[in-house]
Amino acid sequence: MAKRIRVKKNAAYAAVCVAVLSGCASVGPQADWAPPAVGTSYETAQRNTGSYGKDVQFKVTRGTSTFNGVPVLTMVNSLGGTVVQRPSDGKWITVLGPNGKPAMSFDPPLGWEWPLKVGKTFTSRHRLTTHATGTTVDYEFSCNVEEFQKVTVRAGTFDAFRVQCKNNLEGAETFWYSQGTAAFIKTKSLRSAKHPAGPGTQETELVTAPK
């Protein structure tokens, strides 16, 4: 009888160990929204074809402001554009042109669902307004967090989540995001011939890390 009890106890102990180890393994790395410090800046380079235009390199500076009377975060680039973000989750409210007026707006704000972890998928639906033409379209995108990997760009080597997204406007995008930088390390975008803006490709990489 004593031997049977011992065997059962050992089996139970082994089962607990397996459960604990499995649970730990299933958690894996995660990334939460972490607003960058005001004044943080970094440089990004873009290689563009087709509807994306010419190659450019620009500096982005983080800041704060108000939009429609509400406090917001901003990403101001050296080309004159500004992305206005919701502070709570970083989702994009609008993109301002060099004249400070909205060029594109999203209702509700556009962005990812946090936290990021490998295997996570999410879908989001919005009304996208292009203010120059006064047109509004239904915009839907879905994303899959595919892998957590090391990625090397001109700014260095980073641990990043690779996120694959596609949208209903015949576009596809891949992002490499590292929480420690609060910036995209690298991106790849593709517009098909059926995209409203026309076909094109864009590749970006971080040139200097945020500081």
C-alpha positions in Angstrom: 0.0 0.0 0.0 2.8 2.4 0.9 4.4 1.8 -2.5 1.1 2.6 -4.3 0.7 5.9 -2.4 4.3 6.8 -3.2 3.7 6.1 -6.9 0.5 8.2 -6.9 2.3 11.1 -5.2 5.1 11.0 -7.6 2.7 10.9 -10.6 0.8 13.9 -9.2 4.1 15.8 -8.6 5.1 15.1 -12.2 1.8 16.3 -13.5 2.1 19.5 -11.6 5.6 20.0 -12.9 4.4 19.5 -16.5 1.5 21.9 -16.0 3.7 24.6 -14.6 6.4 24.2 -17.3 3.7 24.2 -20.0 2.1 27.3 -18.6 5.4 29.1 -18.5 6.3 28.2 -22.0 2.9 29.3 -23.3 3.3 32.8 -22.0 6.3 33.9 -24.0 7.3 37.5 -24.7 4.7 40.2 -24.8 4.6 43.9 -25.7 2.3 46.5 -24.2 1.6 50.0 -25.4 4.3 52.2 -23.8 4.1 55.9 -24.7 7.6 57.3 -25.5 9.0 60.2 -23.6 8.1 63.6 -24.9 11.0 64.9 -27.0 12.2 61.5 -28.1 13.3 61.4 -31.7 14.5 58.9 -34.3 15.3 58.7 -38.0 13.6 56.4 -40.6 14.5 55.8 -44.2 12.0 54.7 -46.9 12.5 53.0 -50.2 9.4 53.6 -52.3 8.1 52.6 -55.7 4.9 53.4 -57.7 2.1 55.1 -55.7 4.3 55.5 -52.6 6.4 58.1 -54.4 10.2 58.8 -54.1 12.7 57.5 -51.6 12.9 59.7 -48.4 14.6 59.8 -45.1 13.1 61.8 -42.2 13.3 62.5 -38.5 10.3 61.8 -36.2 9.9 63.7 -32.9 7.4 62.7 -30.2 5.3 65.4 -28.5 2.0 66.2 -26.9 -0.8 68.6 -28.0 -4.6 68.9 -28.0 -6.9 67.9 -30.8 -10.6 68.9 -30.7 -10.0 70.0 -27.1 -8.6 66.6 -26.0 -5.0 65.8 -25.0 -3.2 63.7 -27.6 0.3 62.4 -28.4 1.9 63.5 -31.7 4.6 62.1 -34.0 5.9 65.1 -36.0 8.1 64.3 -39.0 10.7 66.5 -40.6 8.7 66.4 -43.9 5.9 68.4 -42.3 3.4 65.7 -41.5 2.0 64.9 -38.0 0.3 61.7 -36.7 -2.1 62.4 -33.9 -2.5 59.5 -31.4 -4.8 58.5 -28.6 -2.6 58.5 -25.4 -4.2 55.4 -23.9 -3.3 53.0 -26.6 -1.4 54.9 -29.4 -4.2 54.5 -31.9 -4.2 57.0 -34.8 -6.9 59.6 -34.7 -5.8 61.7 -37.7 -2.9 62.6 -39.9 -2.2 66.3 -40.3 -0.6 67.8 -43.4 2.1 70.5 -43.5 -0.6 73.1 -43.1 -1.7 71.6 -39.8 -5.1 70.5 -41.1 -6.3 66.9 -41.2 -5.3 65.0 -44.3 -6.7 61.7 -43.2 -8.9 60.7 -40.3 -10.0 57.4 -38.8 -13.2 56.6 -36.9 -12.8 55.0 -34.5 -9.0 55.5 -34.1 -6.8 53.1 -36.0 -4.3 50.8 -34.4 -3.3 47.5 -32.8 -4.8 45.5 -29.9 -2.5 45.2 -27.0 -0.6 43.3 -25.7 1.2 41.8 -28.7 2.2 38.1 -28.4 3.0 35.4 -30.9 -0.1 33.8 -32.3 -2.5 36.7 -31.5 -4.8 37.9 -34.3 -7.2 40.8 -34.4 -9.5 42.6 -36.9 -10.6 46.2 -36.8 -13.1 48.2 -38.8 -13.1 52.0 -39.4 -14.4 54.8 -41.5 -11.4 56.4 -43.3 -11.8 60.0 -44.5 -9.5 61.6 -47.1 -10.0 65.3 -46.5 -8.5 66.5 -49.8 -11.2 64.7 -51.8 -13.9 64.7 -49.1 -14.4 60.9 -49.5 -15.0 58.4 -46.8 -14.7 54.7 -47.2 -15.1 51.6 -45.1 -11.6 50.4 -44.0 -11.0 47.0 -42.5 -7.7 45.4 -41.6 -6.7 42.1 -39.9 -3.3 41.3 -38.3 -1.5 38.2 -37.1 1.5 38.4 -34.7 3.7 35.8 -36.5 7.0 35.7 -34.7 9.3 37.2 -32.1 12.7 37.4 -33.7 16.0 39.4 -33.9 16.0 41.9 -36.8 19.0 44.0 -37.9 18.7 47.4 -39.5 21.0 50.4 -39.8 20.2 51.5 -36.3 21.3 48.1 -34.8 19.9 44.7 -33.9 16.6 44.5 -32.0 14.3 41.8 -30.5 11.0 42.5 -32.3 7.5 41.1 -33.1 6.8 40.5 -36.7 3.2 41.5 -37.4 1.5 40.7 -40.7 -1.5 42.7 -41.7 -3.8 43.0 -44.7 -6.7 45.3 -45.5 -9.8 45.5 -47.8 -8.2 48.1 -50.0 -5.9 45.5 -51.7 -3.0 46.3 -49.4 -0.6 44.2 -47.3 1.9 45.2 -44.7 4.5 43.6 -42.4 5.8 45.4 -39.3 8.7 44.6 -37.0 8.0 46.3 -33.6 10.2 46.5 -30.5 8.6 47.8 -27.4 11.9 49.2 -26.0 12.1 51.6 -28.9 8.4 52.6 -29.3 9.0 52.7 -33.0 8.8 50.4 -36.0 12.2 48.8 -36.6 11.3 47.8 -40.1 8.2 47.7 -42.4 7.3 46.3 -45.8 4.1 47.4 -47.6 2.5 46.4 -50.9 -0.3 47.9 -52.8 -1.8 45.8 -55.6 -3.0 47.2 -59.0 -6.5 47.3 -57.5 -5.5 49.7 -54.7 -7.3 53.1 -54.9 -3.9 54.9 -54.9 -2.5 52.5 -57.5 0.3 49.8 -57.2 3.5 50.4 -55.3 5.9 49.1 -52.7 7.5 50.6 -49.6 10.3 49.4 -47.3 11.3 51.3 -44.2 14.0 50.8 -41.7 15.1 52.5 -38.5 18.3 54.6 -39.2 18.9 56.0 -35.7 17.2 54.5 -32.5 15.0 56.8 -30.4 16.8 58.9 -27.9 
